[in-house]
Amino acid sequence: MKPLVLDIFSGCGGMSWGLYKAGFKIIGALDSWDVALKTFTLNHPDAKTFCGDITQYHPGHIREELGLDREQLDCLIGGPPCQGFSKNVPSLYRFLEDPRNQLFNNYLDFVEELLPRTLVMENVAEIYNAFKGEVRKQITERLEKLGYRVHAKVLFGPDYGIPQRRSRCFFFATRTGLLPDFPLKTHQKEGTSNLFGGIDGYISAWDAISDLPRLENGEGALEMSYDKAPLNTFQSLMRGTNAVLYDHITRELKGVQFERIKSIKAGQGIKDLPDHIRPKGGYSGAYGRLDFTGVAPTITRWVFHPGSGRYGHPQQDRLITIREAARLQCFTDDFRFTGTYIEKAHQIGNAVPSLFMYRLADGIRDALSSSYLENRQSRLMQHVEAQ
């Protein structure tokens, strides 16, 4: 039977999508943004969704609506909003009692009611050391009092095949008596090759999107055909068995914004702009283009705006498309989005790259399985042989 998963603070479902692709059954989602939940429902039509502030729902009501007994759920996942911990908030304005820093307790209230066999809670990397580790300590101690074994770790996206410099903190906990086991790294900065196969190098942004049809500024369609075969393993994984491509649309740049993108080359940014069109200030990566060799910077909800990051296409004079941004977040090409162009961009930027959970799926299964030790030892030996 497929393990049962409930996703709270789900957004459009980046975490769920990774587990779904790994063979899990997604039974429900809770989020306050109706547009994101419509996207979730489009991709998981059999899941029950709950729209509203998490404080408006009693965890017991959600459990009953889903027809679950306590301890019946296999995995509870979620990423409580994290604005108060983000490094983008000046330290002067960070304080532990900030309501934005307490939403993890709402997640833990669901844990207490459901007592899932496993759980994964995701947040910004800064939560690991926030307030001298006090937040991590509070989360761990509360879970341990409920009988969980807990492992917290910061994972760096490129180490797991994600073409984006994104680090996230994961709390992985189990009530099955087995120690939570994070996945081994699948990639490293410089690839190696030996008799046993070696390990792949990081996947660049260009590696992730170079097979997608060429577009001019402002072009694209909600649905189109591929015009070339996949060029690498990552692209094959993203395509799966799809025959068509969705949301390969780029926002049209006009006037000085288009002139800025057109005047620079791959890998360049705001500092390389000609004097007469360079803004007086801005992010170091603003009005930048991706390059052909490096991983992408963190994809944010502002991916539709050239002044908010390095979101220019490395080869074509335009911004990256919704689908290209989704590729960098590791949504496979069959994942569909609802809403306006900007709402789709926000959903993508707010999501957790699906490959994080896809890679973690084996560890969750192992924690649910009596063959845990045997599976772990087998994969460890494969990893050693590959070095």
N, C-alpha and C positions, 0 to 999 in steps of 0.2 A: 504494500500500500504506500501511496505517496505521503510524505510527511505534511502535516497541516500547518499553515503559516498565517498569522495575523500581523498586519502592518499598521502601526499607529504613528502619527505624524508622517503619514505616507507620502505626501506630495503626489506627484503623478505616478510614482512607483518604481524608482530606480533600484532600490534594494529588492523589492519583490520580483522585479523582472529577472535579476540575476539568479534567484532561487527557482523561479518558474522555469527558466531555461535549463536548470540543473535537475529538473524533474520533481520539484515540490508542488504542492497544491495550495494556491493562495485562496483563502476562504473569506477574507475581509480586510477592510481598510478604514481608517479614521483620519480625517484631516479637516481643517477649517476652510480650505479654499475649494469652492465648488467646481471651478474650471479644472483644477488638477484632478479632482475625483471623477469628473467626466472622462478625462483621459484614462484614468485607472480603470474605470468600468469598460471603456472601449477595448482595452487590452486584456481585461479579466472579467468577461461578461457574467461568469457564474459566481463571482465574489459579491458579498454584501458590503455596501459602503455606508458610512455614517459621516454626515457633514456637520461640522460645528466645532466650537471651542472645546477642547478636551475636558475642561472643567465643567461643561454642561452635561457630560455623560458619566454615569456611575459605571465603573468597570463591570459590576455584576449584571447590569442591564445589557451591556455588549455581549457578555458571555452567554446570557440566556437567549438573546436574539440569534446568536450563532449556533445555539443548540449544543453548547459544550459543557461538560462537567469540569470541575477543577482537576488539574493535572492531566487533562486530555489533550490540550494543545501541544503540538510538538515543538513549535518555535514561534516566539514573539520577537518581532523586529521593529525598529523604529529609530528615527533621528530627531530628538527634540530640538526645536529651534535654538540657535546658539549665538545670537547676536551679542549677548553680554560677555561671552568668552573670546570673541573674535579678536585677532591681532589688529584688525582695522579700527577697533575702539581704543582710543588713547587710554593708557594705564590709569590716568587721573580719574577717568569715568567708569572704571571697573570696580564693582563691589559685589561681594558674595550674596547680599540680600536683594540685589536687583531681581525683580520678578522674572526677567528674561533668563536669569541664571538658575531658576528653580524649577523649570519645566521638566527636568529629569526626574523630579519627584512624582510628577503625574505619570510618567512612564512606569516608575517603580510601584505606583498604586495598582496599575494593571497587572504587574508581575505578582503582587501580593494576592490579588483576587484570582488570577488564572492559574498560577503556579505552573507555567509551561515547563516542559522537560528541558528545553534549551532556550536561550535568548541571545539576541545580538542588539546592542544599543550603540549607535554611531553618533559622533560629534566632531567638532573641529579639533585639530591636533592640540590646541592650546589647553583644552580641558584636562589633559593628562597632568600638567604641572600647575594648573590654575590655583591661585591662592595657596602656594607652597604645597600643592598636592592634596589640599583639604577636600576638594570636590571628588576627586578619585577615591579618597578614603571613605567619604560618606556613602558613595554609591556601592563600593565594595562591601563595606560593613553591613549595610542594609540587606544586600543580597545574601551575604553569608548567614545572617540571622534567619533567612528563609530557607536555608539548607543548600544554597548554591556554592559551587566551586567557581571562582571568578578569575579571569585572565584579562587584563587590560593592556593594549598595545597600540602604538602609533604605526600605521602602515603607509608606505610611500607608494603611490600609484604605479610609477614606472617599473617597480620591482615585481609587479604582478601583471604586466602586459598592458597597462593603461597608458595611452599616449599623451599623458598630461601630468604636469608637476603638481599633484594634489596629494596632500597628506591628511589622513583622517584618523581619529582615535576610535577604536572599537573595544567595547566591553563584551566579552563572550563568556557566557556562564551556563552551567549545566546542573541539573538535579539528578543526574543518572549515576552519580558516584565516580564519574570519569573526569579527568582534568581536561578543560577546554583546550583545543589544539588549533593554533593558527596555522594557515598554510605556509609551506616552504616557498621561498621566492622562485619565481619562474623566469625572471629576466634580471640582467645586470647591465651596468653602463656600457661595458665593453663585452661583447659576446666571446665565448670560447668554443673551441671545437676539439674533440678528441675521439678516441676509439669508441667511446660509449655515447657519443652524440653531442656532449657539451651543453651549454646554456646560451640562450639567445640574448642579444643585446637589446637595449631599450627600443621600443617602437616609437618612431617619430610621428609628428603630426602629419607629415607628407605620406608616410607609410599608411596612415589610417584613411586618408581621403583621396589619394591620387587616382583611384579607379572611377571616381564619380564624373558624370558628364560635364564637359566644359560649359561655362555660362558667362555671359557678359553682365555688367552692372545692372541689377534690377530684374534679371531674367529668372526663369524657373517655373515649376509647375507642381501642383499638389501630387500628381502622379506622372511618372515617366518611366521609360525603359532604360536599362543599363545599356551603355554603348561599347563596353569592352569587358573582357574577362577579369576576374580578380587577379591582382598582381602579387599577393602574398597571403600568408596564413591568416593574419588578422582580418583582412578584407573578406576572405572566404568565411570566417567565423561570423562577421557582421552580416553578410548576405544570406547565409544559410541556403535555403531552397527557393528564395524569393525570385519572382520573375519581374517584379516592378519595384520602383523606388519611390518613396513618399517624401514630401516636404523638401525637395531639393530646390529651394527658393532663396534668393538673396535679396536683402533689403536694398532698394535703390538709393544710392548716394547722389546728392546734387551739390552744385556749386563748389564751395571751398572744401567741403568734406571729400568729394570725389577727387578734387585736385590734389589733396594731401596724399590719399592712398596711391594715386597714379604716379606721384613724383618720387616714390621710394621703392626700394627693391626688397626681396625676401630677407627677413631678419632685421631690417631697419625699423626705426620708430621715430618718435617725436623729435629727438635731437638731430635727426638726419634730414628733417624737412627744410626746404628753402626758407630763408629769413622772412620773405614776404607773406608766407602762409603758416608759419610756425606759431602756435598759440603761446601766450605769455607764460602759461603754467599748465600743469597736467601730470598725470601718472607717467612714470618712466617708460612704460610700455604702451602709452596711448598712441593712437594713430599708427600702430605698428603692424607689420606683416609677420605671419608665421614664416619659419625658414624650412629648408629642405632636409635638415639633418637632426634637429633637436625635437624633444617632446614639446607639446604645447604648454603655455602657462595655464594656471587654473582657469577653467571656464566658469564664469559667473552669470548671474541673471541679466547682466548688462551686455551680453555677447552681441546684441543687435546694434550697439553703438560704438563707432570707431574711436571715440575719445575716451572710452572706458577700459581699453585693453588692446592686446595684440591680436586683433580679430580679422586682420586683412588676409586674404588668400595669398599664398606665397608666389603664385604664378600668374593669376588672373587679376585684373584691376577691379576688385570688388571685395565686399565682406564675405566671410564664409557663410554658407547657407544654414538653415535650420537643421537639415540632415547632416551636414558636416559637423556642426556643433554637437549633434546627438551622437555621431560616431566617436568624437573625442571624449564623450561621457559613456561610451560603450553601450549605448542602446543599439540593439541589432536593428537592421533595416525594416523588419516587419513591425516594429513598435510604432504606433500611430499617436499623433498628438491632436488635441482639440483646442479651440480658442483662436484668438487673433495671433498675428505674427509675433507681437511683443509678448503676449501671454505664453506662447510656445517657448520663446527664448527664456522667459522667467522659469518655466517648469524645468527646462533642461539645466539651467545654471544652478537651481536649487537642489537638484537631484544628487544622489550618491552614485558614482560610476558603477554600473551593473556588474562589471567584472570583479569588483571587490567581493560581492556576495557569491558570485559564481565560483570564485576560487575558494571561498570559505565553506561552500556546500559540503565538500567531503568531510570536513571537520565536524559539521553539524550531524551528518549522517553517522559518522563514527561514534559520536557521543550518544546517538540513539540506538546504536547497534552493539550486539554482544561481541562482534568481531573487531572491535575497536583496536585492540593491541596488535592483532594480526595485520590489519589494514595499515596502521601507522608504521609498523616495522617494514612492510613491503615498500611503501612509498619512500621511506627514509633511505632504504638500500638503493632504490632507483635514483634518488637525488645524489647520493655519494658516488655512484657509478658514473653519473653524468658530469661530475667535476673534472 
